[in-house]
Amino acid sequence: MIKTFLNVGLAFVTLLFVACGSNSPSEVAKEFIAKAYDGNGEALIEFVHIPDNAKKGEKEFVDGKLKAHSVQTKTMADEKGGVKSIEILNEELDDNNAKVQIKVVFKDNSSQNETFNLNKIDNQWKIKIF
């Protein structure tokens, strides 16, 4: 019984680390773009760094812009049959800064390239918009 409990506990801890551990700049950018093209605007603000010294209301403004952008990107993706794949083209790392280039391929075989600048904040990669 104790062994089963320990195995379940170990599995839970492992799952927790795997779920939280995918925080390379490329993985963050890829997950962000996947959610944007899926129309999941609610989730996008978690990927973005809002500085502590941001003016009052800026987080809400950015959140609204991200949600609106995700509606537009989902509409565009739907017109192209949906997203076929998301590929990392390049990742450049420089200490706590990164630049990631992504290629989004649609089901109609058209594609679009995206570039993201990221900063490492509190040991987490966040998309830089300011």
FENFEN-V843704 format. One record per residue. N is the residue number from 1. NEAR is the number of other C-alpha atoms within 8 Angstrom. Layout:
# FENFEN-V843704
n=N near=NEAR
n=N near=NEAR
This chain:
# FENFEN-V843704
n=1 near=4
n=2 near=5
n=3 near=6
n=4 near=7
n=5 near=8
n=6 near=8
n=7 near=8
n=8 near=8
n=9 near=8
n=10 near=8
n=11 near=8
n=12 near=8
n=13 near=8
n=14 near=8
n=15 near=8
n=16 near=8
n=17 near=8
n=18 near=8
n=19 near=7
n=20 near=7
n=21 near=6
n=22 near=8
n=23 near=9
n=24 near=7
n=25 near=13
n=26 near=9
n=27 near=9
n=28 near=13
n=29 near=12
n=30 near=12
n=31 near=8
n=32 near=10
n=33 near=8
n=34 near=9
n=35 near=13
n=36 near=15
n=37 near=12
n=38 near=9
n=39 near=11
n=40 near=11
n=41 near=14
n=42 near=7
n=43 near=8
n=44 near=14
n=45 near=10
n=46 near=6
n=47 near=11
n=48 near=10
n=49 near=11
n=50 near=8
n=51 near=6
n=52 near=4
n=53 near=4
n=54 near=8
n=55 near=5
n=56 near=5
n=57 near=6
n=58 near=8
n=59 near=9
n=60 near=7
n=61 near=8
n=62 near=9
n=63 near=11
n=64 near=8
n=65 near=8
n=66 near=11
n=67 near=13
n=68 near=9
n=69 near=10
n=70 near=15
n=71 near=11
n=72 near=8
n=73 near=12
n=74 near=12
n=75 near=8
n=76 near=8
n=77 near=12
n=78 near=9
n=79 near=7
n=80 near=11
n=81 near=9
n=82 near=9
n=83 near=13
n=84 near=9
n=85 near=7
n=86 near=11
n=87 near=9
n=88 near=11
n=89 near=8
n=90 near=8
n=91 near=11
n=92 near=7
n=93 near=8
n=94 near=6
n=95 near=5
n=96 near=8
n=97 near=10
n=98 near=13
n=99 near=13
n=100 near=16
n=101 near=12
n=102 near=14
n=103 near=12
n=104 near=13
n=105 near=13
n=106 near=14
n=107 near=10
n=108 near=6
n=109 near=7
n=110 near=8
n=111 near=8
n=112 near=7
n=113 near=8
n=114 near=8
n=115 near=8
n=116 near=10
n=117 near=11
n=118 near=13
n=119 near=12
n=120 near=10
n=121 near=9
n=122 near=4
n=123 near=5
n=124 near=7
n=125 near=13
n=126 near=13
n=127 near=12
n=128 near=10
n=129 near=7
n=130 near=4
